[in-house]
Amino acid sequence: MKKPGLIYFDNAATSYPKPPATLEACKYFTNKVGANPGRSGHRLSVEAGRILYDARASVAELFNIEDPLQIIFTYNATYALNMALFGLLNPGDHVITSSIEHNSIARPLRHLESQGVELTRISVDSKTCQIDPCDFKKAIKPNTKLIAILHGSNVTGAILPVAEIGKITREDNVLFLVDSAQTAGVYPIDVEAMNIDLLAFTGHKSLFGIQGTGGLYVREGVNVRPLIRGGTGSKSEEDIQPDFMPDCLESGTPNTPGLTALTAGVKFVLAEGILKIRSHEEALIKQLVDGLSAIDGVNLIGDMTLDCRLPVVSFNVSGLLSSEVGQILDEKYDIMIRVGLHCAPWAHQTMGTYPKGTVRVSLSYLNKSDEVKYFLNAVNEISEKRRT
């Protein structure tokens, strides 16, 4: 079978390639603007400030956020999640999460647990890859302050019932933090309809921005302690942190070139439309799952009958370590995938794939059907060679 060139199937880690507009936007800022937003009164600084606000407005449009100034830009979703968790929780508080969280939630919560925060993990069913919202309702206590969960799994591709859980949090006056690292740009997110109080997002995955960009939406009235304090360009005469958004949580020079690129990526998503993006990715996933299911020796992880899932599939090949499969795909077939535990040991413990992990394929809107076809042929050859 003719090779279609280097194939990149590691989009859950970071998307590649990017739309041309993303790269052009970053180049434009670096070559034509270059100034620090909000730190000076000259025209280039003012233009940088306008560009930064445009980034907030674009993200606000995507997530149905009424006030763009409630969006804090960070360097990635991990930073945003740490900002929320350490800025909200105190010893004696109770927090509820799931059993398939990425380490960007798991590790901060484990540390906070060691400092006196009470932690409850709700189990995800290993067969259906789903979670019962009622279990969150049952777990709420008088000292429950926060429910913090991912929206979509970077291991199984399952999308959790965020809207249903959000309804519970609103009824019980509990704050709701959602990690949208895997869903932003590929699944509709409406912070109002889903009752999301805090939304962490990353810019370099399905929002088609570049690495070093991300953010946190904080609903008006939710008070988050600053993770860092410093220069904001506002109230420079004072040596205490400003108390208004976004300055109270956003210190230091932002990654304005990256955020210019993020704006272009978000506008690309808005122009294409989430439904069109999902339709294309769902077709690729069906082709991928159907093809892998037909290969002898391939063991798919999780529920492949899910009607609503991310473009993420994990599997193993009998008799081979995931690292061996990944090495062959890279060196022989020029196919880039990810192997191992994917920074999500809780998820692999839940799915029974810990500690060896899995081979993970994660597709993008910019991937094509012939790439999936070539990948399936490669996996079939690997499996056949294993049997001989």
FENLINFEN-V534769 format. One record per backbone hydrogen bond with DSSP energy under -1.0 kcal/mol. NH is the residue of the N-H (numbers start at 1). CO is the residue of the C=O. E is the energy in kcal/mol with one decimal. If there is no record, write none. Layout:
# FENLINFEN-V534769
NH/CO/E
NH/CO/E
This chain:
# FENLINFEN-V534769
7/334/-2.8
9/336/-2.8
11/362/-1.9
13/10/-1.1
14/10/-1.7
15/204/-2.1
22/19/-1.4
23/19/-1.1
24/20/-2.4
25/21/-2.1
26/22/-1.7
27/23/-2.1
28/24/-2.6
29/25/-2.3
30/26/-2.2
31/27/-2.5
32/28/-3.0
33/29/-1.9
34/29/-1.4
39/36/-1.3
46/42/-2.3
47/43/-2.3
48/44/-2.2
49/45/-2.2
50/46/-2.0
51/47/-2.3
52/48/-2.2
53/49/-2.1
54/50/-2.3
55/51/-1.7
56/52/-1.7
57/53/-2.8
58/54/-2.3
59/55/-2.1
60/56/-2.7
61/57/-2.1
62/58/-1.9
63/59/-2.0
65/60/-2.7
70/67/-2.1
71/68/-1.7
72/216/-3.0
74/214/-2.3
80/76/-1.6
81/77/-2.8
82/78/-2.5
83/79/-2.5
84/80/-2.0
85/81/-2.9
86/82/-2.6
87/83/-1.0
89/85/-2.1
92/116/-2.6
93/90/-2.5
94/143/-2.3
95/118/-2.8
96/146/-2.3
97/120/-2.6
99/122/-1.6
103/343/-2.7
105/102/-1.9
106/102/-2.5
107/103/-2.0
109/105/-2.1
110/106/-2.4
111/107/-2.2
112/108/-2.7
113/109/-2.4
114/110/-1.6
116/113/-1.5
117/112/-2.3
118/93/-3.0
120/95/-2.1
122/97/-2.9
125/130/-2.9
129/125/-2.2
135/132/-1.8
137/133/-1.5
138/134/-2.4
139/135/-1.2
144/141/-1.7
145/94/-2.9
146/94/-1.4
147/175/-2.4
148/96/-2.7
149/177/-2.1
151/179/-2.6
153/158/-2.7
157/153/-1.0
160/151/-2.7
162/160/-2.4
165/161/-2.1
166/162/-3.0
167/163/-1.7
168/164/-1.4
169/165/-2.3
170/166/-2.1
171/167/-2.0
172/168/-2.0
174/169/-2.8
175/145/-2.1
177/147/-2.9
178/198/-2.6
179/149/-2.4
180/200/-2.7
184/180/-2.6
186/183/-2.4
187/183/-1.8
191/63/-2.3
194/190/-2.5
195/192/-1.0
196/191/-2.1
197/176/-1.5
198/176/-2.3
199/217/-1.6
200/178/-2.7
201/215/-2.4
203/213/-2.7
208/205/-1.8
209/203/-2.8
214/74/-1.3
215/201/-2.5
216/72/-2.7
217/199/-2.7
218/70/-2.4
219/197/-3.0
222/219/-2.2
225/87/-2.3
238/235/-2.1
248/244/-2.7
249/246/-1.5
252/231/-3.6
256/254/-2.0
259/255/-2.6
260/256/-2.3
261/257/-1.8
262/258/-2.4
263/259/-2.2
264/260/-1.6
265/261/-2.2
266/262/-3.0
267/263/-2.5
268/264/-1.9
269/265/-2.0
270/266/-2.7
271/267/-2.4
272/268/-2.5
273/269/-2.8
277/273/-2.3
278/274/-3.0
279/275/-2.3
280/276/-2.1
281/277/-2.3
282/278/-3.0
283/279/-1.7
284/280/-1.8
285/281/-2.6
286/282/-2.3
287/283/-2.1
288/284/-2.5
289/285/-3.3
290/286/-2.7
291/287/-1.9
292/288/-2.7
293/289/-2.5
295/292/-1.4
298/295/-1.7
299/316/-3.2
301/314/-2.6
310/157/-3.4
312/310/-2.1
313/361/-2.7
315/359/-2.5
316/299/-1.8
318/297/-3.1
320/317/-2.2
325/321/-1.9
326/322/-2.6
327/323/-2.1
328/324/-2.1
329/325/-2.5
330/326/-2.0
331/327/-2.9
332/328/-2.4
334/330/-1.1
335/329/-2.5
336/7/-3.2
338/360/-1.9
340/358/-1.3
344/341/-2.1
348/344/-1.8
349/345/-2.5
350/346/-2.3
351/347/-2.2
353/348/-2.3
357/353/-3.3
358/340/-2.2
359/315/-3.2
360/338/-3.3
361/313/-3.2
362/9/-2.2
363/311/-2.5
367/364/-1.7
372/368/-1.4
373/369/-2.3
374/370/-2.0
375/371/-2.3
376/372/-2.6
377/373/-1.9
378/374/-2.1
379/375/-2.5
380/376/-2.2
381/377/-2.1
382/378/-2.4
383/379/-2.6
384/380/-2.4
385/381/-2.4
386/382/-1.7
387/383/-1.2
